[in-house]
């Protein structure tokens, strides 16, 4: 509480998100198989960390719930470190109680192990299976909760990007989807640059989209947040 | 070839391994599931990198075949970067053709995916399985090949360390096994310190063991290599 108060005092005194609390997830999750092995993905966390830095710069109090990455927390941002999807959900639910915006940028593992072995599993058979169960959908859990903040999702697809993004926008009742095509290796996961398309519904329920051409992730992050601020002002005006 | 010649020229002119080529594997492997997901483990690569640095210091020409780590290659060591176990085997087989010693320190994934998806797998079912097949045993492949170098293996177990180590020593026809207990979190995977027990057979076929008490990984690495040099001199003498 003291730390929150200090962070609040140090917050920028202007910017479109002044007085708002924005919660952002970033990085991969790691789903343990046994004490030494895990399932994960190639997310570097760079996009989520760029969003946290820009949200802070634009006036917000920022909580960054981060899976394992090699990145330093942006200045003035409160970081909460987690490993698995279940740990991330728990940390997010604690953080969003007073949040105005939730941005789900982490590459959360869709599945975790049905059972986690307490001892290192000995190799034996030539073939084996890992039994997986679905992880909680953190974004959908937050977006469909009472007093949900305004929610933004990311779609990292290798095909039919627009189709999946629109489906995700409707199904999860999100304010905005930022979609990119990770099959282009010059952008995305480990790159410092990105190119995205934003999708949202206007006041008449019409799907709108805006292309953000290839740029540094810090620029893409700012463009996403500026579009979000515009959505917020329209919502307030209507 | 030019690079090898330069490295050779820069090699220390003394030490027990002068004139020898030592090949060392380090770090985890990553087994791809699809373009974004993978199976891996918590190996930091620190022990293998420490062995490479010390082997170099003790006079050897060193090839370090490394899975993905955050570490810089020790000076004077030739590093070959790989991701999967199959890539590691290929790089090791290319490197050991003229090797005197092979030290298998990497935490190689025991299994890989039976099939790797070319596109990101869509989540759908509540439960699913990953079908796994055994990876090649890099150490056994090298140890049982014609003109095999002297081979050293590592055993990272969470229980019955000595039992598994001795079994591995016999089954894979190794010169030495270095065993540690990764269930003690103050040593091992991400730590800078380690404690190990070395196992080998003396000229009479009797199992010998030597405890290396908790110390910096650089010290443990040197102790392992000194014991190896002693084994080599006994072998030459007999």
Boltz contact constraints between the chains, C-beta under 6 A:
constraints:
  - contact:
      token1: [A, 35]
      token2: [B, 158]
      max_distance: 6.0
  - contact:
      token1: [A, 36]
      token2: [B, 41]
      max_distance: 6.0
  - contact:
      token1: [A, 36]
      token2: [B, 42]
      max_distance: 6.0
  - contact:
      token1: [A, 37]
      token2: [B, 41]
      max_distance: 6.0
  - contact:
      token1: [A, 39]
      token2: [B, 39]
      max_distance: 6.0
  - contact:
      token1: [A, 41]
      token2: [B, 36]
      max_distance: 6.0
  - contact:
      token1: [A, 41]
      token2: [B, 37]
      max_distance: 6.0
  - contact:
      token1: [A, 42]
      token2: [B, 36]
      max_distance: 6.0
  - contact:
      token1: [A, 110]
      token2: [B, 123]
      max_distance: 6.0
  - contact:
      token1: [A, 119]
      token2: [B, 158]
      max_distance: 6.0
  - contact:
      token1: [A, 119]
      token2: [B, 159]
      max_distance: 6.0
  - contact:
      token1: [A, 120]
      token2: [B, 158]
      max_distance: 6.0
  - contact:
      token1: [A, 123]
      token2: [B, 110]
      max_distance: 6.0
  - contact:
      token1: [A, 126]
      token2: [B, 134]
      max_distance: 6.0
  - contact:
      token1: [A, 127]
      token2: [B, 133]
      max_distance: 6.0
  - contact:
      token1: [A, 128]
      token2: [B, 132]
      max_distance: 6.0
  - contact:
      token1: [A, 129]
      token2: [B, 129]
      max_distance: 6.0
  - contact:
      token1: [A, 129]
      token2: [B, 131]
      max_distance: 6.0
  - contact:
      token1: [A, 130]
      token2: [B, 130]
      max_distance: 6.0
  - contact:
      token1: [A, 131]
      token2: [B, 129]
      max_distance: 6.0
  - contact:
      token1: [A, 132]
      token2: [B, 128]
      max_distance: 6.0
  - contact:
      token1: [A, 133]
      token2: [B, 127]
      max_distance: 6.0
  - contact:
      token1: [A, 134]
      token2: [B, 126]
      max_distance: 6.0
  - contact:
      token1: [A, 158]
      token2: [B, 35]
      max_distance: 6.0
  - contact:
      token1: [A, 158]
      token2: [B, 119]
      max_distance: 6.0
  - contact:
      token1: [A, 158]
      token2: [B, 120]
      max_distance: 6.0
  - contact:
      token1: [A, 159]
      token2: [B, 119]
      max_distance: 6.0
